[in-house]
Amino acid sequence: MTATVTPEPTRAEVRRHRRALMALSRRRRNTELTLVVMAVVITGAAYTIASLGTNAEIPPGIIVFVGILLGLLVCAHVVVRLVARGADATLLPLAALLHGIGFVMITRLDDRLAGLQATWSMLAIVVFVATLVVIQRPTDLARYQWTFFAIGAILLVLPLVPGLGSQINGARIWVSLGPINFQPGEFAKIALAIFFAAYLGERRELIAASTWRIGPMRLPEPRFILPVVVAWGFAVVVMVGERDLGSSLLFFTLFVVMMWVATEKVSYLLIGVVLFAGAAFFSWSQFSHVRTRVDIWIDPWSRSLDRGYQLVQSLFGLADGGITGTGLGRGTPNQVPLASSDFIFASIGEEMGLIGASAILISYLLIVGAGLRTAIRTERPFEKLLAVGLTTIIGVQAFIIVGGVIKVVPLTGITLPFVSYGGSSLLANYVLLALLLRVSDSAARRLGELPDEPTTAERWAAWRLRSKADRGKADPIDIDVDAVS
Amino acid sequence: MNRQIRQLALGLMSLYVLLFGALNFWQVGQEEELNGNIENTRAIRREFNKPRGPIVTTDGVVVARSVPNPDPTSDLKQLREYPTGELFAHLTGYVTLAFGSTQVERTSGDVLTGSTTEQQIRSLGDLLDNEVDNSGSVQLTVRHDLQTVARDLLAGRKGSVAVVEIATGAVRAMYSNPSFDPGTFVNAPFEEAQETIIELQEADDDPLLSGAYQQRFMPGSTFKVITTGIGLETGAIDLTSEFAREREWVPPQTNDPIQNYRGSQCGGDLAEVFRRSCNIPFAQTAVAIGPDAMVAGTEAWGIGDPVPIDLPRPAASTFGDTTDLDQRLPLLAIRGFGQNEDQMVPLHMALVAAAVANGGEMMEPHVVEATFDHDGRELDRTRPEPWLRPISAPTAATLTELMTGVTEGDRGTARSVDLNGGVRFAAKTGTAELGLVENPDLVHAWMIAFAPLEQPRYAVAVVLNDLESTEADAATGGREAGPIVKGVLDFLLTGAGSDR
């Protein structure tokens, strides 16, 4: 038997391998850039068509509009290229497309909101970039799980603080700071998703072991499960207290899904369904506003002039749109109250038809697909669970509001991610998007698709040490090798 | 965990499939039903925002037009303007989003918005472009100059003027006071418009209703043209008929005598009693004709039918309740000279005069002369259509002779009215005593006429509704309505409005 000695890879081979890896990430980023440009083209075209439809003129600022839009998105893309080269190529373009279509609809529905939404859009890109730059290792998030727990809890109760919170359109989910109204709940859900992912990721085996016996039932040790149950129960109760039914439903689903995926036990899904049925029945029997919503859902037609008006008008709008829609700027979507926020999907269905509305649905489905693919690709439980949680938030939130608008589920006021008017929602969703990209990039590096690279902070530390060493003030041996690997 | 994630993906996907299914249900399956829902105002709104063409008088004055809404944020893309204010309101009507449309705006609405099949086919080349302005225009038969003359002659008094072209039935002027200005509410916000419209609807003198064709009034002696026509047709009277000179006459079935106007003594041959407008002879004529023939005769004149004008909701003249009229001969007698329950639409009275002038043939009145598509090509032109033939040509000739006596004969009630340039005309006056308890002096002063006598072209009906006639100051048809008839006919035949 002759022993074959694997030869050490030559420098050239290493370089070729590295180049191949770099080529993969470059291809991914080029794809992203192409898709982003396509999203900008679609948005610009829609903007022009909407203006032609409403005023019969090419919008005077179309060049500036497309320029700024392209600039913002290319900026976001460049940052992804710099600090998350391996991330999924479709997430940013899909968000850009939804955001763009949403912006066009909002501008077309209410000129006065356009400026505000444009400001929020720019801020959202800034927040997106900041999130990507600040959080360069997903594990950093896991380390601060209790901080996120606290942040989530504080954000949740903020609207209930007297003098700070305010009630708009029946829901007390707003915080007013001077002229700015903010929905902290939008960020609370991300903070709690991070907490759930980190906590469950660390203790999933312990929880899944279910060593606590009560009669025939086997439940997880109370001390392991308690923080999760507390966080979840707290969130749902607070949301119900704030009359934010949509968000409480979202939190509930988020928790159940994450428990189920973490423990791999289908019993959590069943428990979730039973609990949901119980909670739903309880709130239906106890709260008149819940009962009203259900009644409207079952039969909006008999109340079509008062409480059912919004839903009935929404359905009229959808029918008016038909398959191809009335054309942007050519319908009367403003007949539906709250057309630019909760009911923006009805406006899209009316003016862009079944085709346009389906495109929106498909975009969400693609985001869900990309998010869950990321979850499957990554090996680390925290990252898996985080990707699952964030994806569930987007997917379920869009389902709840779209379903409400088209009478599939009872209507609960909640924004359509990336599309609806609203600053908090937009910022929170871009943070969420950045985190998904971060996890996706991390997964790619774990899979060896591209080499691990030092974070910006690590490069900075290394540069400082090196310059110190150059000046002879420190021994190069002291440099923490791990940190610059 | 990957298994669960795949199942989650499947689960979320099925939720979206559910949404897609529901979307198809509403946008494809239920589309027709929802679009047809009575509470769905989207189609109306869209129709309302279509470009809408103008309404123009026959002498080229724009009386209704649409202009772009200067407020771009408004749901309404255009505003409707009525440059002549109240002058043509009863003809154009108005068009609003919330309160519908009336008159020509209503009857010709599809032409104005370009929605007729013909207009659609003509613009087939622009089929792909929904935005194309396809709006048509409507030309009225009514003359703006004549309409203005009529308004000025009424001088703010409550009343109506209707001028009809005898040969065609084309309405050349039709103005009634009070009127309204549609501009005050058509473009106003919903609540404001609603308030204005309700105010107009509840006003005592019904400004929203045209006095000329949507209301009817007691005709007084002008009705004697009809009674005489029926009498001549049935043979109950002829030119040789003689009527006793008396102050009062007791009809059958009563002890209550009928008197002539202000109790005067009146009689003679048919020509004399007609031109002097005695009451008793025509009461006797009506009784002589008999209830059945009288009712049939009035029906032959179109009484009981809505005036067939090309405008919505015209009123119908009436001979009153005709059940058991043979048991109520005194009423028949009184109705014979245009009192009691007789009520005539002023436009109908103009048609009565026109029928006499037209050899007995009454034309359908119309106000829309022609419609045009967006490029000015004619879509439709109203052709003159006969409505009724209540009397034969000889009867018409006899009635013309009798009506000429009114303007030219001794003690004719319109003797004092002379047209400029010696133009001869025929007429009948009427002073309907309403006999109201609260205002016993209230009369309607009427005059119907046609001219020129030799070749009649125009028939006119004038009624003044709110006149008080006292012993000292007798308001009669000849005195009050006569000058208006004279003004209109002079303008048309020898004045600024004549086609010299």
HADDOCK unambig.tbl for C-alpha pairs under 7 A between the chains (distance, minus, plus):
assign (segid A and resid 261 and name CA) (segid B and resid 1 and name CA) 5.65 0.50 0.50
assign (segid A and resid 261 and name CA) (segid B and resid 4 and name CA) 5.41 0.50 0.50
assign (segid A and resid 261 and name CA) (segid B and resid 5 and name CA) 6.60 0.50 0.50
assign (segid A and resid 262 and name CA) (segid B and resid 1 and name CA) 6.55 0.50 0.50
assign (segid A and resid 264 and name CA) (segid B and resid 1 and name CA) 6.01 0.50 0.50
assign (segid A and resid 264 and name CA) (segid B and resid 4 and name CA) 6.54 0.50 0.50
assign (segid A and resid 315 and name CA) (segid B and resid 26 and name CA) 6.84 0.50 0.50
assign (segid A and resid 316 and name CA) (segid B and resid 34 and name CA) 5.87 0.50 0.50
assign (segid A and resid 316 and name CA) (segid B and resid 35 and name CA) 6.67 0.50 0.50
assign (segid A and resid 316 and name CA) (segid B and resid 40 and name CA) 6.39 0.50 0.50
assign (segid A and resid 318 and name CA) (segid B and resid 26 and name CA) 6.57 0.50 0.50
assign (segid A and resid 318 and name CA) (segid B and resid 27 and name CA) 5.58 0.50 0.50
assign (segid A and resid 319 and name CA) (segid B and resid 26 and name CA) 5.87 0.50 0.50
assign (segid A and resid 319 and name CA) (segid B and resid 27 and name CA) 4.58 0.50 0.50
assign (segid A and resid 319 and name CA) (segid B and resid 30 and name CA) 6.95 0.50 0.50
assign (segid A and resid 319 and name CA) (segid B and resid 31 and name CA) 4.49 0.50 0.50
assign (segid A and resid 319 and name CA) (segid B and resid 34 and name CA) 6.13 0.50 0.50
assign (segid A and resid 319 and name CA) (segid B and resid 35 and name CA) 6.39 0.50 0.50
assign (segid A and resid 320 and name CA) (segid B and resid 35 and name CA) 6.33 0.50 0.50
assign (segid A and resid 321 and name CA) (segid B and resid 27 and name CA) 6.86 0.50 0.50
assign (segid A and resid 322 and name CA) (segid B and resid 27 and name CA) 4.55 0.50 0.50
assign (segid A and resid 322 and name CA) (segid B and resid 28 and name CA) 5.94 0.50 0.50
assign (segid A and resid 322 and name CA) (segid B and resid 31 and name CA) 6.41 0.50 0.50
assign (segid A and resid 323 and name CA) (segid B and resid 27 and name CA) 6.29 0.50 0.50
assign (segid A and resid 323 and name CA) (segid B and resid 28 and name CA) 6.57 0.50 0.50
assign (segid A and resid 332 and name CA) (segid B and resid 42 and name CA) 6.90 0.50 0.50
assign (segid A and resid 354 and name CA) (segid B and resid 23 and name CA) 6.87 0.50 0.50
assign (segid A and resid 354 and name CA) (segid B and resid 27 and name CA) 6.37 0.50 0.50
assign (segid A and resid 358 and name CA) (segid B and resid 20 and name CA) 6.73 0.50 0.50
assign (segid A and resid 361 and name CA) (segid B and resid 16 and name CA) 6.90 0.50 0.50
assign (segid A and resid 365 and name CA) (segid B and resid 13 and name CA) 6.78 0.50 0.50
assign (segid A and resid 369 and name CA) (segid B and resid 9 and name CA) 6.94 0.50 0.50
assign (segid A and resid 372 and name CA) (segid B and resid 5 and name CA) 6.66 0.50 0.50
assign (segid A and resid 372 and name CA) (segid B and resid 9 and name CA) 6.79 0.50 0.50
assign (segid A and resid 376 and name CA) (segid B and resid 2 and name CA) 5.61 0.50 0.50
assign (segid A and resid 403 and name CA) (segid B and resid 19 and name CA) 6.34 0.50 0.50
assign (segid A and resid 406 and name CA) (segid B and resid 22 and name CA) 6.93 0.50 0.50
assign (segid A and resid 406 and name CA) (segid B and resid 23 and name CA) 6.86 0.50 0.50
assign (segid A and resid 408 and name CA) (segid B and resid 22 and name CA) 6.92 0.50 0.50
